[in-house]
């Protein structure tokens, strides 16, 4: 479901929920932990099916009714044994509208080259309607899916190049010294203006353009306010040498 068109008058929905760790995911996580390896989320798929009677979500290895691919936009490891994977889906390329009743996440097989179904976000009790492309109002939905990752050495994801950058992510990018390169993103200009002084200061510090540099007065005669961790102090020479 790639983002090859700009969504006009979009209906935007966003949620944050915990995913069910699948049995196959539990097995994969055990292998990761045993080998002190990392977890890499590889893809996301949409499900439009109802869970069969007597079937638990943990038992799934694929969507009940595959309804298309979603886009992994971000992965953030909280360092608390959980990681949030941001998954997006839009109406671009959707021929017939459908209810999103689940989202399945896959990781790289820790012992092979394929993918393993890792976690599942069940939405059967509160499905999200996905409009077809060409509707008067386009649809974009974002799922912030919280996953159990245990003490994996690292957590990463293959980010879909068609995923849409969110304003909050662009703000972080801008605040890291790129504010002057971003000027035409809707809703971002006001935020940048509010933090203009901080952004300019950060830019100057990073680039070395601070007029006059950063000045600090040090008293080498008495070492007042100075803590020596290494070197030899010469009081008469008013200097410190390694």
C-alpha positions, -999 to 999 in steps of 0.1 A, spaced: 0 0 0 27 25 -11 25 62 -7 28 73 -43 3 100 -41 -4 129 -18 -36 123 2 -61 151 -3 -84 160 26 -73 130 46 -91 112 74 -63 106 98 -65 81 127 -38 71 152 -37 46 181 -12 31 205 -18 -4 217 1 -35 228 5 -64 205 1 -101 213 34 -120 211 27 -149 188 39 -185 197 62 -183 167 74 -149 180 80 -163 214 101 -191 199 121 -166 178 126 -143 208 140 -173 228 165 -179 200 175 -143 199 181 -142 237 200 -175 236 223 -161 209 226 -126 224 214 -113 191 191 -85 179 156 -82 166 149 -67 132 113 -60 122 110 -66 85 74 -60 74 38 -55 84 6 -69 70 -31 -60 73 -57 -85 83 -94 -81 74 -105 -115 88 -122 -127 120 -104 -151 143 -119 -186 138 -138 -199 167 -115 -216 192 -84 -199 177 -63 -177 199 -44 -148 184 -11 -163 197 -16 -193 174 -16 -172 141 13 -175 117 -2 -153 90 -32 -129 87 -66 -146 88 -75 -127 56 -45 -109 41 -57 -74 31 -25 -58 20 9 -45 32 13 -17 57 44 5 60 68 4 89 77 41 95 97 40 128 110 17 155 119 29 189 134 7 216 124 20 251 151 0 268 125 -15 292 119 -48 274 95 -32 250 98 -15 216 73 6 197 69 0 160 50 27 141 30 12 112 11 32 86 -16 24 61 -33 46 36 -61 44 11 -36 48 -18 -39 17 -40 -70 4 -22 -96 -7 -48 -123 -18 -24 -127 -5 12 -123 -29 40 -121 -31 78 -87 -35 93 -92 -62 119 -56 -69 127 -20 -60 120 8 -86 119 44 -78 124 73 -100 112 110 -101 122 140 -115 105 144 -152 113 173 -154 138 184 -187 123 177 -181 87 171 -157 58 133 -156 59 107 -138 80 89 -150 112 55 -139 123 63 -122 155 34 -102 169 -2 -95 162 -24 -65 170 -60 -77 172 -86 -52 162 -116 -75 157 -135 -58 185 -128 -23 171 -119 -25 135 -106 5 115 -124 13 82 -100 18 53 -116 38 25 -109 29 -11 -87 52 -32 -107 78 -50 -131 85 -21 -139 122 -15 -119 118 18 -87 97 18 -77 76 47 -45 73 67 -42 53 99 -11 50 122 -7 22 147 19 27 174 24 -10 182 41 -19 215 60 -52 213 78 -73 239 115 -76 229 130 -87 263 167 -81 266 175 -83 229 209 -68 223 194 -45 197 161 -37 181 157 -23 146 134 -22 116 135 -20 79 118 14 73 95 15 43 108 43 20 72 52 11 62 58 48 50 93 56 72 114 79 52 127 109 55 163 120 68 151 154 96 133 137 104 163 114 105 185 145 131 162 160 151 163 128 149 200 126 159 205 162 191 185 155 204 212 133 184 211 100 158 238 107 169 260 78 163 231 53 127 226 63 103 254 56 73 242 37 59 214 59 23 221 71 21 228 108 59 228 113 66 265 107 50 276 140 69 250 160 102 260 145 94 297 152 87 289 188 121 272 192 140 295 168 165 307 194 173 272 206 176 259 171 199 287 160 220 282 191 223 245 185 232 251 148 260 275 159 273 251 185 274 222 160 287 241 131 312 262 150 297 294 138 291 309 173 304 345 170 335 348 192 333 311 202 324 299 237 346 318 262 355 303 296 378 321 320 402 298 340 425 308 368 457 288 363 475 306 391 453 292 419 433 266 400 401 282 414 371 265 399 393 240 380 393 202 387 424 184 374 418 148 362 452 145 345 484 164 338 509 185 358 501 220 371 528 247 370 518 275 393 547 298 382 541 291 345 503 292 350 498 262 328 488 225 328 507 200 307 499 164 300 
